[in-house]
Amino acid sequence: MKDYGCSNDELIAEANNFLENLETDLPDFTAYDSRLNAAHLEAFSQAIKDAEETPSDRMVRQKIEQSTGNLASLMESGAETVRRVRYFAEDIFKDSPLILNQFNFKRFAQARKSQASFPQYLRELHAAAREHKDALTAGGLEQETIDNLSQLASLIAEADAIQEAKKDDQPVLTVERQAKYNQVYAYMVAYNKAAKQIYKNQLAKRKRYYLPRSKRGGKKDTGEGGEE
């Protein structure tokens, strides 16, 4: 949950303005509150960096989309490989239905719809093709195509696991990122609170430490040395 009313980009922009102003104003803050010292400022600076380096939801979604595209490509490669094996097997074993049934091509259409079950289908097809590889290769099917069944099964299973892991990570990353931005805001609140007292008679300086609001709301001051 956000502790502030502006966007993350607006928050970081204002936080960096705080940092810039504190290069000259820090002695005033430290004199008023010894906790607002150079170490505190360094921690504030690091909090900003940590927030900026956390991947955004958009970046996480892009990674998921990339993994989805990779998985879709592997699924299609697997389907094309099955079709090639079927092309030769149905011709070579057209008079041997018992052998042809071992390839279980009837299950292909359903299996290829599921990225979770397709790898197992490819492994089973690979086992059948390996058992009858002499007849298949003699009939024109490449050994490489047979081997690809097993390799694609492993690649699809791995890509599926990566995609699911990224989906599971997204909510966690969102919570972690928001906590880091809230931490930045907490530092800003501390400087804002002190600035109200330090610069209660210096509006121009006090404005340097106004807290960011939404673009619609802008920034406001109570007129009594404090901000709403």
Helices and strands as residue ranges (DSSP letters): H 8-32, H 38-53, H 57-92, H 97-101, G 105-107, H 108-111, H 118-131, H 133-138, H 143-198, H 203-207
